[in-house]
Amino acid sequence: MDIHKPKPIRNWRKFLKEVGFIVLGVSIALGGEQAVKYFHWKGR
């Protein structure tokens, strides 16, 4: 199993792009969780 070290980010644009992807993914996950809870409690 090969393990590669991540390359350092050399400029702010790439850094902000990576952070944006992480924030977007977390937002989608939390929004999905809230939607599931809403429909669960709406059905009760």
Rosetta constraint file for C-alpha pairs under 8 A:
AtomPair CA 9 CA 14 HARMONIC 6.56 0.50
AtomPair CA 9 CA 15 HARMONIC 6.17 0.50
AtomPair CA 10 CA 14 HARMONIC 7.50 0.50
AtomPair CA 11 CA 15 HARMONIC 6.57 0.50
AtomPair CA 12 CA 16 HARMONIC 6.02 0.50
AtomPair CA 13 CA 17 HARMONIC 6.10 0.50
AtomPair CA 14 CA 18 HARMONIC 6.26 0.50
AtomPair CA 15 CA 19 HARMONIC 6.29 0.50
AtomPair CA 16 CA 20 HARMONIC 5.93 0.50
AtomPair CA 17 CA 21 HARMONIC 6.33 0.50
AtomPair CA 18 CA 22 HARMONIC 6.42 0.50
AtomPair CA 19 CA 23 HARMONIC 6.16 0.50
AtomPair CA 20 CA 24 HARMONIC 5.99 0.50
AtomPair CA 21 CA 25 HARMONIC 6.13 0.50
AtomPair CA 22 CA 26 HARMONIC 6.24 0.50
AtomPair CA 23 CA 27 HARMONIC 6.02 0.50
AtomPair CA 24 CA 28 HARMONIC 6.18 0.50
AtomPair CA 25 CA 29 HARMONIC 6.27 0.50
AtomPair CA 26 CA 30 HARMONIC 6.13 0.50
AtomPair CA 27 CA 31 HARMONIC 5.93 0.50
AtomPair CA 28 CA 32 HARMONIC 6.04 0.50
AtomPair CA 29 CA 33 HARMONIC 6.26 0.50
AtomPair CA 30 CA 34 HARMONIC 6.24 0.50
AtomPair CA 31 CA 35 HARMONIC 6.18 0.50
AtomPair CA 32 CA 36 HARMONIC 6.23 0.50
AtomPair CA 33 CA 37 HARMONIC 6.26 0.50
AtomPair CA 34 CA 38 HARMONIC 6.06 0.50
AtomPair CA 35 CA 39 HARMONIC 6.27 0.50
AtomPair CA 36 CA 40 HARMONIC 6.02 0.50
AtomPair CA 37 CA 41 HARMONIC 6.15 0.50
AtomPair CA 38 CA 42 HARMONIC 5.93 0.50
AtomPair CA 39 CA 43 HARMONIC 6.17 0.50
AtomPair CA 40 CA 44 HARMONIC 6.90 0.50
